[in-house]
Amino acid sequence: MTTKLRSASLVTRTLGGLLALALVAAAPGTSNAMGLEEYGPRVGFSIDPDQFTIGAFADWGELGKQTHLVTSGDLGFGDNIFSVLINGDVFYRFNTDKDFYPYAGGGIAIGYYDFDINYPAGYNGPRVDSSTTEVGLSLVGGVTKDLGGYKSGTLELRLGISDVPDVKITAQLGFF
């Protein structure tokens, strides 16, 4: 099986898993408050690997008082690596009387990394499998500001624990 076929298979399985999570969250009897509350695009950068990232997020609503289930996915480019990172997080939104709110939380991250191995010109030896899938944990904190007109802006800091990017800073635009 080629690396491209493995990549497509992993992306398909990951998207299928996110769809299943979405269906469970939206299913009747899950919680009256559960349902897609906010969604939108995100951009940022990560350290180790050093990459530019683009992606999307979805806030599935309250699990409990001020506690939200949030999923996100990012594609990373740079550092001779292509990555796909999927996050499933639980955030606690701190109560404020302003039009912004800080949040903190964490969750699980699944990362697929495809390394670009540069073999010397004329190399005819064995080729090494240049991809891997890893699972890790993330600690997350950020602040969201209401931008009016059913939009919000968020700045987020993510610290990776084990086999996910060490640091990721992301800006996202939310629609609700």
C-alpha positions as a LaTeX table, in Angstrom:
\begin{tabular}{lrrr}
\hline
Residue & $x$ (\AA) & $y$ (\AA) & $z$ (\AA) \\
\hline
Met1 & 0.00 & 0.00 & 0.00 \\
Thr2 & 1.43 & 3.37 & $-0.94$ \\
Thr3 & 1.78 & 6.30 & 1.43 \\
Lys4 & $-0.86$ & 8.26 & $-0.50$ \\
Leu5 & $-3.36$ & 5.42 & $-0.12$ \\
Arg6 & $-2.61$ & 5.17 & 3.61 \\
Ser7 & $-3.03$ & 8.96 & 3.91 \\
Ala8 & $-6.41$ & 8.88 & 2.16 \\
Ser9 & $-7.52$ & 5.93 & 4.29 \\
Leu10 & $-6.55$ & 7.69 & 7.53 \\
Val11 & $-8.29$ & 10.92 & 6.52 \\
Thr12 & $-11.43$ & 8.96 & 5.57 \\
Arg13 & $-11.45$ & 7.07 & 8.91 \\
Thr14 & $-10.81$ & 10.29 & 10.85 \\
Leu15 & $-13.60$ & 12.19 & 9.10 \\
Gly16 & $-15.88$ & 9.20 & 9.64 \\
Gly17 & $-15.06$ & 9.25 & 13.35 \\
Leu18 & $-15.80$ & 12.98 & 13.59 \\
Leu19 & $-19.11$ & 12.44 & 11.79 \\
Ala20 & $-20.00$ & 9.66 & 14.24 \\
Leu21 & $-19.14$ & 11.97 & 17.17 \\
Ala22 & $-21.32$ & 14.69 & 15.64 \\
Leu23 & $-24.24$ & 12.28 & 15.24 \\
Val24 & $-23.92$ & 11.09 & 18.85 \\
Ala25 & $-23.77$ & 14.69 & 20.11 \\
Ala26 & $-26.85$ & 15.67 & 18.08 \\
Ala27 & $-28.84$ & 12.49 & 18.86 \\
Pro28 & $-32.13$ & 12.85 & 20.74 \\
Gly29 & $-31.82$ & 12.26 & 24.46 \\
Thr30 & $-28.10$ & 13.11 & 24.57 \\
Ser31 & $-28.63$ & 16.45 & 26.25 \\
Asn32 & $-31.12$ & 19.16 & 25.44 \\
Ala33 & $-28.29$ & 21.68 & 25.29 \\
Met34 & $-26.10$ & 19.56 & 22.96 \\
Gly35 & $-26.03$ & 20.57 & 19.32 \\
Leu36 & $-23.80$ & 22.54 & 17.02 \\
Glu37 & $-23.41$ & 25.87 & 18.79 \\
Glu38 & $-20.51$ & 27.47 & 16.92 \\
Tyr39 & $-18.20$ & 26.55 & 14.02 \\
Gly40 & $-15.63$ & 28.13 & 11.76 \\
Pro41 & $-12.17$ & 28.24 & 10.23 \\
Arg42 & $-8.85$ & 28.51 & 12.09 \\
Val43 & $-5.25$ & 29.32 & 11.19 \\
Gly44 & $-2.06$ & 29.23 & 13.21 \\
Phe45 & 1.38 & 27.81 & 13.67 \\
Ser46 & 2.95 & 25.07 & 15.73 \\
Ile47 & 6.36 & 24.45 & 17.25 \\
Asp48 & 7.94 & 20.97 & 17.05 \\
Pro49 & 7.06 & 20.40 & 14.29 \\
Asp50 & 7.43 & 23.99 & 13.04 \\
Gln51 & 4.40 & 24.31 & 10.79 \\
Phe52 & 1.78 & 26.66 & 9.40 \\
Thr53 & $-1.66$ & 25.19 & 10.16 \\
Ile54 & $-5.16$ & 25.65 & 8.72 \\
Gly55 & $-8.29$ & 23.93 & 9.85 \\
Ala56 & $-11.78$ & 24.14 & 11.31 \\
Phe57 & $-13.52$ & 23.74 & 14.66 \\
Ala58 & $-16.98$ & 22.91 & 16.00 \\
Asp59 & $-18.41$ & 23.66 & 19.45 \\
Trp60 & $-21.04$ & 21.03 & 20.17 \\
Gly61 & $-22.56$ & 22.89 & 23.12 \\
Glu62 & $-22.69$ & 22.39 & 26.85 \\
Leu63 & $-21.91$ & 19.05 & 28.46 \\
Gly64 & $-22.60$ & 20.63 & 31.83 \\
Lys65 & $-22.67$ & 24.09 & 33.34 \\
Gln66 & $-20.15$ & 26.19 & 31.33 \\
Thr67 & $-18.41$ & 23.00 & 30.08 \\
His68 & $-18.32$ & 22.52 & 26.30 \\
Leu69 & $-17.36$ & 19.72 & 23.91 \\
Val70 & $-15.20$ & 21.16 & 21.11 \\
Thr71 & $-13.66$ & 19.29 & 18.18 \\
Ser72 & $-11.13$ & 20.64 & 15.71 \\
Gly73 & $-8.97$ & 19.48 & 12.87 \\
Asp74 & $-5.86$ & 21.03 & 11.37 \\
Leu75 & $-3.62$ & 20.42 & 8.38 \\
Gly76 & 0.03 & 21.32 & 8.98 \\
Phe77 & 2.62 & 22.30 & 6.37 \\
Gly78 & 6.35 & 22.83 & 6.91 \\
Asp79 & 9.43 & 21.32 & 8.54 \\
Asn80 & 9.46 & 18.64 & 5.77 \\
Ile81 & 6.28 & 17.16 & 7.27 \\
Phe82 & 2.62 & 17.12 & 6.25 \\
Ser83 & 0.36 & 16.57 & 9.25 \\
Val84 & $-3.31$ & 16.00 & 10.00 \\
Leu85 & $-4.25$ & 16.65 & 13.64 \\
Ile86 & $-7.70$ & 15.92 & 15.09 \\
Asn87 & $-8.59$ & 17.19 & 18.59 \\
Gly88 & $-11.46$ & 16.30 & 20.92 \\
Asp89 & $-11.51$ & 18.70 & 23.87 \\
Val90 & $-13.60$ & 19.68 & 26.86 \\
Phe91 & $-13.44$ & 23.41 & 27.71 \\
Tyr92 & $-14.59$ & 25.25 & 30.81 \\
Arg93 & $-15.77$ & 28.76 & 29.93 \\
Phe94 & $-15.18$ & 31.21 & 32.75 \\
Asn95 & $-18.18$ & 33.40 & 33.45 \\
Thr96 & $-17.67$ & 37.09 & 32.70 \\
Asp97 & $-20.08$ & 40.00 & 32.32 \\
Lys98 & $-18.25$ & 41.31 & 29.27 \\
Asp99 & $-18.45$ & 40.43 & 25.58 \\
Phe100 & $-15.41$ & 38.18 & 25.89 \\
Tyr101 & $-14.70$ & 35.07 & 27.89 \\
Pro102 & $-11.57$ & 33.09 & 28.72 \\
Tyr103 & $-11.62$ & 29.30 & 28.67 \\
Ala104 & $-9.35$ & 26.41 & 29.67 \\
Gly105 & $-9.44$ & 22.69 & 29.18 \\
Gly106 & $-7.85$ & 19.81 & 27.39 \\
Gly107 & $-8.40$ & 16.60 & 25.57 \\
Ile108 & $-7.11$ & 13.94 & 23.26 \\
Ala109 & $-5.30$ & 14.54 & 19.97 \\
Ile110 & $-4.68$ & 12.14 & 17.10 \\
Gly111 & $-1.93$ & 13.13 & 14.71 \\
Tyr112 & $-0.95$ & 11.70 & 11.34 \\
Tyr113 & 2.52 & 12.74 & 10.15 \\
Asp114 & 3.91 & 12.14 & 6.65 \\
Phe115 & 7.65 & 12.88 & 6.55 \\
Asp116 & 9.36 & 14.01 & 3.35 \\
Ile117 & 12.56 & 11.97 & 3.36 \\
Asn118 & 15.07 & 13.40 & 0.90 \\
Tyr119 & 17.15 & 10.52 & $-0.42$ \\
Pro120 & 20.40 & 11.47 & $-2.18$ \\
Ala121 & 20.35 & 11.57 & $-5.98$ \\
Gly122 & 20.95 & 8.11 & $-7.41$ \\
Tyr123 & 20.04 & 6.32 & $-4.15$ \\
Asn124 & 18.70 & 2.87 & $-4.99$ \\
Gly125 & 18.57 & 1.35 & $-1.49$ \\
Pro126 & 15.50 & 0.45 & 0.53 \\
Arg127 & 12.94 & 3.16 & 1.24 \\
Val128 & 11.68 & 3.67 & 4.78 \\
Asp129 & 7.99 & 4.07 & 5.64 \\
Ser130 & 7.82 & 7.80 & 6.12 \\
Ser131 & 4.52 & 8.16 & 7.96 \\
Thr132 & 3.19 & 7.54 & 11.44 \\
Thr133 & 0.02 & 8.03 & 13.49 \\
Glu134 & 0.35 & 9.15 & 17.10 \\
Val135 & $-2.01$ & 9.83 & 20.00 \\
Gly136 & $-1.36$ & 12.47 & 22.64 \\
Leu137 & $-2.98$ & 14.87 & 25.06 \\
Ser138 & $-3.37$ & 18.64 & 24.91 \\
Leu139 & $-3.84$ & 21.38 & 27.48 \\
Val140 & $-5.72$ & 24.35 & 25.99 \\
Gly141 & $-6.43$ & 27.92 & 27.00 \\
Gly142 & $-7.78$ & 30.88 & 25.15 \\
Val143 & $-10.01$ & 33.90 & 24.99 \\
Thr144 & $-13.04$ & 34.48 & 22.78 \\
Lys145 & $-14.50$ & 37.91 & 21.92 \\
Asp146 & $-17.98$ & 38.53 & 20.55 \\
Leu147 & $-17.58$ & 40.41 & 17.25 \\
Gly148 & $-21.30$ & 41.06 & 16.77 \\
Gly149 & $-23.39$ & 39.88 & 13.86 \\
Tyr150 & $-23.29$ & 36.22 & 14.99 \\
Lys151 & $-19.49$ & 36.09 & 14.86 \\
Ser152 & $-16.71$ & 35.65 & 17.39 \\
Gly153 & $-12.92$ & 35.77 & 17.30 \\
Thr154 & $-10.72$ & 33.47 & 19.36 \\
Leu155 & $-7.02$ & 33.30 & 20.17 \\
Glu156 & $-5.96$ & 29.90 & 21.52 \\
Leu157 & $-2.79$ & 28.39 & 23.01 \\
Arg158 & $-2.41$ & 24.59 & 22.95 \\
Leu159 & 0.35 & 22.71 & 24.79 \\
Gly160 & 0.97 & 19.17 & 23.60 \\
Ile161 & 1.79 & 16.26 & 25.87 \\
Ser162 & 3.35 & 13.26 & 24.13 \\
Asp163 & 3.57 & 12.88 & 20.35 \\
Val164 & 1.60 & 15.98 & 19.31 \\
Pro165 & 2.98 & 19.48 & 18.56 \\
Asp166 & 4.63 & 20.96 & 21.66 \\
Val167 & 3.02 & 24.39 & 21.21 \\
Lys168 & 0.31 & 25.60 & 18.87 \\
Ile169 & $-1.09$ & 29.12 & 18.62 \\
Thr170 & $-4.32$ & 29.45 & 16.66 \\
Ala171 & $-6.70$ & 32.26 & 15.69 \\
Gln172 & $-10.22$ & 31.29 & 14.73 \\
Leu173 & $-13.36$ & 32.96 & 13.46 \\
Gly174 & $-16.59$ & 31.51 & 14.81 \\
Phe175 & $-20.11$ & 31.66 & 13.42 \\
Phe176 & $-23.17$ & 30.91 & 15.54 \\
\hline
\end{tabular}
